[in-house]
Amino acid sequence: MQLLGLKTSLFASALVLFMGCSSNDSAQSDGGKKKPDEQTPNAEKIMTVDETLGADAATFPPFASGTGVRHAATVVGPTGNRFRLIEKELLVATSDSAQLEGVLARTGGTLLETWDFSTAGDSSGLRFHAIQIDPSRTSADDLEQALSKIESLQGRIRVSSTAALATFAAYASEAKQGTHVFPNFLMDNTTIMDRVTQEGPGVTWFSSDYSRNPFEWPYMKRGGALDIGVAEAWRIVEANVPTGTRVPVVVLDGGFKNTGDLPADTQLAPSTTWDTPNPGQCCEGTCSCSWHGTGTARILAAKADDGAGSVGIGAPVIQPILAQSPANDFISYLHYLGDLDFGLRMARIINISASTTIDQWVCDASGFFMGPAGVCSVPHHLGAALRAVGYLLIASAGNDGSRDIDAEFGGFTIPCEMFGTVCVGGFDWNRPVRSPYSTWASRREQGGIDIWAPFDLWVGPDPTAPGAVDNEVISGTSVSAPFVSGVAALIEAVNPSMSADEIEHTLISTAHVGSSSQVHRWIDAYSAVKQAAGGKAPPFIRITRPIADSSDLHRPFDEPFQAEVTDADSDLTVTWADSVDGPLGTGISITHPSLSYGTHVITATATSRGVSHSTSITVTRTNVTPTMTILAPQAGTPLYTGQIISLLASSSDPNELGGTLSDSQVSWFAGTQLLGTGHARDIPGNTLAPGSYVLRVVGTDGIDSTEATKNIEVSADPTNLPPVIGAISPPNNTDLGYADINMSDGWYKAVTLSVTATDPDGPALPNSAFTWTTKYTEPNTGTTKTVTLGSGKSLNTHLIGLCAVVDHLVTVTVTDGVNSVSKSVVLRVQLLC
């Protein structure tokens, strides 16, 4: 915004402004339309409510007094595409007040606000009305009918609330009545806070620097040689700006092709139409640039995280207002700018990627008669007037690498050197050194170029090449200017009260200062937006435990939860929550009782400087069905009615503490007759009459049940009853600990086995009547071994320990000389190897 002094050369000339690009701008090649998005067939299904979708639903202040808090709802379509809307709100377009009254009557609606754009040049006669409906007045019949008739619709549509379903129902019913009506959708910006978005599949230039995530691009990332940090500035916007906030930016340019990669709320100024080639020229009038405005608009506002094309610098917030002058002469251009009520009433930021340099004598001619105050006074007064009413003009310096904009007789560049205009030069791809094709400024900080930005950018596929998918590069200070305009829009988004002067000051004061071999000042998006937001840059959090998308067993002990946090101050707090189990705790690293069975969405939120970043992962806790094995009675063991029958089972359940079910989770049955609970159970004599039975042991973990069975035969009591065995010590399921005695063939654990037994038909049983054995399986070979341990009512012995937990089935067999009976327990020995 240099103000030129009186120049001495006095000549007469005509002023020509080449609308659309700076001289020497490189042009995009001509071709066909963008390849349309592929359509996924959909099956006929009705809309259903899935309240789990609303776990993190946002709320917004009332639209107007008495209308209540506004709630966002989530919609998930058949392909998994997720979007949001405001519950109970519709937008109605009608020129008939009676039709509006009918809508309000049928829906029990409340009129929230009306917009009439007729004064801005809209000749349609339509007025737009926001209404809030009463969900109780709606019926889903028309909605279901409409959905059922869409042959291409496959799969279910889910919404997060009944109010959302009612909103769609009212939408369908009113459309049936012939009303132009539409739900109030939210425009979401998903995963920016997570430092990941996905853009187009490839590029035509600088491919070694490309990934589909702009957080990694040289001119977008924080750090690196340029350290501009646009993508990190998006995170500041997301943390500080209400969802749906839009910053209108006027794009004064030419050649706007509707490629589909601009936001849905893009508006065309009066007299501007899609697919009208740019009437201006590039390359100092020697080449055409028919779709120059398309590239400029993409640099500003191309959609983020859509898997296609590139991404605009102001993608999270910019609403482009595209304005194409009907003619290229300066008078028509000024007339169009002055008459652009529609755009200028909405926007404060105006991007002008166009310039022309007039000879100095044009300015000097007026200065000769009027003195210094008359040098190029008209464009300066115009710039001053626009700034005085609050507009921020940002313009390109030009693409003449031989031109020093500060040279004494270097001419005057319009609009870049106008008072009140931010003039932008361009630097190299990956270093802050002037591009050899950019106009320059020898006076550096005191010169005519206010700030520098990238000269080359990825902008999406060639809009004229049918089927093109790779991002091409366009170059020029026509690229540099919208880069700065995009950052200015981010600043306005986080601090809408800032004036144009304050936005410009923020851009300049936070810029990087270059050395003598670099440009004197280049854009620092992250610092500028952070300063505008009062320093409220969000921290960054990443969950490291549990592992995202992991599936683990549910176990009855505490689970660890851990996160990594960067960009936080000492006031950092981290909170954890689960979609199923609720709040989990506070801290970077916490423990919490095991997650319940099922699929969980774990969310960790880091808060610092008054703003937050949340990230979520999905994990699953599974249940394994337990297994049961009947250990006793063993096959071939005679059983009698009057005998105490000893039952023994083992269980395995990795979800349970110790890997086994508790005794209370194990039940015994003879057929359907309940015999009792527990892994070990003595059935009193005369419980079972003589006959055949299916002995069943049933184990349940509260989720799943399983059983083991064995056929047994109970006989009538013989003349000589078998002995009656009492309790074995140690009892069943005793963990003896670690093997600690090294013997010739391995490590053993000492144990004293004891039991009592009586003979109902004879005298006391001698020690020789008691025989002890153990049966175990070697973990490495799977070989089952049976070892005789010794005899006696009490026996000091040793049980082997192997390189794993060994379960010994210890059995005592007692005989009275006629009949024998056995009883078993499981004893556990461990060994560290």
PyMOL commands that set and color helices and strands:
alter all, ss='L'
color gray80, all
select helices_A, chain A and resi 51-54+97-107+118-120+135-137+141-148+162-176+192-194+207-209+214-216+230-240+292-301+330-338+341-344+360-370+372-374+377-388+444-446+477-494+500-509+525-532+657-659+663-665+767-769
alter helices_A, ss='H'
color red, helices_A
select strands_A, chain A and resi 47-49+59-60+70-76+82-94+110-115+127-132+157-159+180-186+247-253+267-268+281-282+287-288+318-324+349-352+356-358+392-396+412-414+421-427+451-454+456-458+473-475+512-513+521-522+540-545+551-553+558-566+573-578+582-586+589-593+598-608+611-622+627-632+639-640+645-652+666-670+673-677+680-683+691-700+705-715+724-729+734-738+741-743+746-758+770-777+784-791+794-801+806-815+820-830
alter strands_A, ss='S'
color yellow, strands_A
deselect
rebuild
show_as cartoon
